[in-house]
Amino acid sequence: MKKSTIDLKRRNILKKSLVGLTAVAAGSIIATSASADELPELTEDDPMAIGLGYKKDTATVDAATQPKHTADQRCDGCALYTSKSATAGACAIFPGKQVSASGWCSAYAKKS
């Protein structure tokens, strides 16, 4: 019976690590590419939504509690919003949920 040896050369370890990371990244992309229509809607009473001040309609954001909010900030204008839909889509901040295109949260980052 032949004994197997583990190759601990730095180059081989790096190659195997790169292959593993690539597989994980590809799996992540595939998992997040689900249609926004298939995702459940994020509600304003969700604990993470409360923590980030999410509102389904940007017009209902309280200026006293969210001073950095402006009326022109909407989820569909945010860099974290990944849908082309005019009504709702996926957001990197709220994985597995769809957010309103006219919504807002404190993680808003204007698309460049």
C-alpha positions, 0 to 999 in steps of 0.5 A: 500500500502506498502512503500518500503525502501532503504537499506543503509547498507554498505554491501548491497551498496558494493554488488550492486556496485560490481554487477554493475561494473561487468556488465559494465566490461563484456559489455566492454569486449564484445564490444571490442571483435569484430573481427579486420576485422570488424573495420575500419582502422586507418589512419595516418591523424586521430587526435589521430594518429597524436598526438601519432605519429602513422605510418602504417609502422615502417620503415617510422617513423622519428627518429628526431621527435620520438627519442625513436623509434627503428626499431624492435618496431612494433605494433604486438610486443606491449602489447597494440596490441590485435590481432594474425593477421599478418597484422592488429588488434585491439589496446587498444590505438585506440578503434574501429580502427584496426592498422597495425601489422607493424605500430608504435606509441609513446605509444609502450610498449614491450610485456613481 
